[in-house]
Amino acid sequence: MEDIKINEDELLDLKMSDDLLGDVCRVIDVAQEVAYRAVNVALIKRNWLIGYRIATEEFKDKTRSENYGLSIIKNLSKELSKKYGNGFSKTNLYNYYMFYKLYENIFQTVCGKSSIMLLWLHYRCLLKVMFGMT
């Protein structure tokens, strides 16, 4: 039987054996893992970009009060929750903002350019430890 390599970067290769079910299960398992990692990277980039955008809005007008940043997050949360549903609470948006503030250059680092990244859950835990956030 001939082995098939679809794409080295995606790790979707098929090492054929006499076990059809085993071969198919391996393909499914590897594909799910590749998809999971791709979604995680997209979420981390999305969250960082949301944090970046909130930060740039907050500092657009330095004459505004300190509560302006909180009102940005509150209003944005309301509008995003209307449009996209759960996942954009004030707490989450604040976490995205703090994630950006803490890791402003993450995508310029070796770690940020790597295909292996921490999960968003790990970054959230780091934020909790560093800032006592929920």
N, C-alpha and C positions, 0 to 999 in steps of 0.2 A: 504494500500500500504506500502511496505517495503522500508525504507531508505537504501541507499547504500553508504558506505564509502570506497573509493578506497585507499587513502593514506592520513593520517593526515597531513604530512609535506607539501604536495602539495595543500591542501585545496580543492581537487576535490571530493566533496561529493554531493550527489544528495538527496535532500529532496523532495520526490515525492508528488505531489498534483494531483488534477483532471485536471490541466491545462498543457497539453502536450507541447504546444508552450512555455509557461512560464518556464517550467522545462528545456527544451532544451536550451532556451536562457540563463538561469542562468548557465548551464554547460559551454556553449560557453564563456560567459563573464568572469567567474572565470578562465577558462583555458587560455584565452587571457591575463589576468592580471598576472597569474603565469608565462607564457612565457615571457611577457614583463619584469618582474622583473629578470628572469633568464638571459635574454639577457643583461640587464643593468649591472648586476654583472659581467658577462663575459667581457663586454666592459671596465668596470673600471679596472678589473684585467689585461686585455690586454694592456690598455694604461699605467698602472703603470709599467708593465713588459717591455714595449718598452722604457719608460723613464729610467728605471733601466739599461737596456742594453746600451742605449746611454751614460748614466753617467759612466758606467764602461769602455766603449771604450774611452771616453774623458779623463779619468784619468789613462789609461793604461800606457801612456808615458808622464810623467810630463815635459819633456824637450821641448815638442812641443809648438808652439805659441798659444796665446789666441784664434786666429781665427780658430784653428783646430776644436774646438767644433762646430762652425758654418758650417765648410765645411763638417763635418760628417753628420749633419742634412740635408744640401743641397743635398749631394750625395745620402744619404739614401732616401730622399723624391723622388728624380728622379727615383731611381730603384724601390721603392715600388709602385709609381704611374704607372710605366710601367707594373708591374706585377698585381696590384690589382685595378687600376683605382683611382677614387677620394677618398679622405679621409685621404691621407697621405701627405698633403702639408707641407712645411717648418714650417708654423705657428702651424699646428696640432702637428707635431713632437716636436716642442719646448714646446708646452703646455703639452705634455706627459712627457717630460724631467722635466719641472718645477713642474708638479704634483708629480712625484717621489721625487724630491728634497724637496718639501714642506711636503709631507706625507710619508717619508721613511719607517715608521713603521706602516702604516695604517692597515695592515692585522694582526698585532700582538695586536692591540687594541681591546677592547670590541666592538667598533663600526665596525671595519673591520671584525670581526668574526660574526657579526650579519647578519641575513638574510635581515634586513632592512638597506638599504644604500641610500645615496643621489644619485641622477641621475648624469650621467657624465656632463650634462648641468649645474647642480649646482656647481660641482667642477670647471668647466670652468669659471663660473661667479665669484667664489671665487678667482681664479687666476687673473682675470681681475681687481678685486677690489684691491687685494694685490700688484699686480705688474704693473698695468696699461696696461695689455696685451690686444690684440684684438682677 
